[in-house]
Amino acid sequence: MVGNIDWQSLESKYYIQTVNRVPVTIVRGKESTVWDDKGRSYLDFVGGWATATLGHSHQTMIDAIVEQSKLLIQVSNAFYTIPQIELAQLLVDNSCMDRVFFCNSGAEAVEGAIKVARRYGKLNKNGAGEIITALNSFHGRTLGTVAATGQPDYQENFKPLLPGFVHVPYNDFEKIKEATTDNTVAILLEPVQGEGGVNIPDPEFFTKVRDWCDRNDLLLILDEVQTGIGRLGTLFGYQKFDVEPDVITLAKGLGGGVPIGAFMVTERANSLTFGDHGSTFGGNALTTAAARSVVEFAINENLPEKVRVSGQKLKNNLLNLAKADYSNITEIRGEGLLIAIQFETEIGLEVMQECFSRGLLVNRVRPDTVRLMPPLIVSDEDIDKGSAIISEAVHAVSKEK
Ligand SMILES: Cc1ncc(COP(=O)(O)O)c(C=O)c1O
């Protein structure tokens, strides 16, 4: 209990109203469970918006944050700090990338990648600056990333947009070819479209795009903000598709809930130089120490392998549910622990509400789609518990129809 204060009324009075929140005030979390201010528990399959790599308040992160906060939290990036350098080394040594820059969020990471591409165009391609991105993509809410995002709803109220983005259907290599001009410098794609509804490309899609980039001297930028650090059952999303990009972005799972983002480049794409970019908080000692503990855990405990097994278990449970009468489910799709339940009709919100009333948090990502992104350490028991609640919720909603 956190007193008898009506927190939600206070929020509606004091907070800028841009988010339609679920009516629950969460005060505490442990592993895959969170508790509200009335003491009620919920199984969290939203996973802090796909950030909860180690679940809530994992001892590994607590120790890293406590120890680092006693030593040093923040100094200017004019100086060297050890956790930042250690995290950089860890990420580079375990990826196909050569260098990293740390920032504070996913959108900032994509902004950085856009700057890398524009600068690459200036240096190597007569100033070419256009970036091909996908329809239905999501790259963030800053003005640059809203322009990159292929969803008009996010753009309309903020025009004029940053120019230089061309949108083509996701997973359509021919359209990428058609959209490429002398002014194209990069192709920016999510390995799996997350906010777009968990859309998975054909196995050969990225191989073809990689080859196209090589033939036309384009940078392949993969936005791994949602898919990076184990979510798809591989440490990085690109490993799932067996391609090596030139630039990747990270955030969400990298910090395990602590706000940190990153963009990484290969030596070829390393176009930024002194004075081109910077950040006050980016890569500060506290967040990089926390992220280092998350990435070390993911590597040392082989978390991606666990995610493959857990993801398959969750998928199997849902596939069984899809076979049941009245399920309304037309498809279960996903990789690792990023999974969507596709319904025939627009019952996503009702299913989400039924899950909520039974103590499970899920995300209605589209009117007809529910998305699951539990913590990567989710236990088998919690997978079964969550699946049973989803089953009840789906049947409650579908039978009413
Ligand atoms: C693929 C992708 N890129 C970028 C972002 C933006 O990240 P942030 O909300 O941390 O700015 C998101 C957020 O959902 C995302 O899924």
The ligand as an ORCA input file, in Angstrom:
! r2SCAN-3c Opt
* xyz 0 1
  C      12.598     -0.198    -33.361
  C      12.481      0.997    -32.465
  N      13.253      2.073    -32.702
  C      13.206      3.165    -31.928
  C      12.333      3.238    -30.872
  C      12.302      4.471    -30.007
  O      12.861      4.197    -28.767
  P      12.649      5.195    -27.539
  O      11.208      5.114    -27.156
  O      13.586      4.695    -26.485
  O      13.027      6.563    -28.021
  C      11.511      2.151    -30.575
  C      10.553      2.201    -29.469
  O       9.635      1.429    -29.350
  C      11.582      0.994    -31.398
  O      10.812     -0.072    -31.184
*
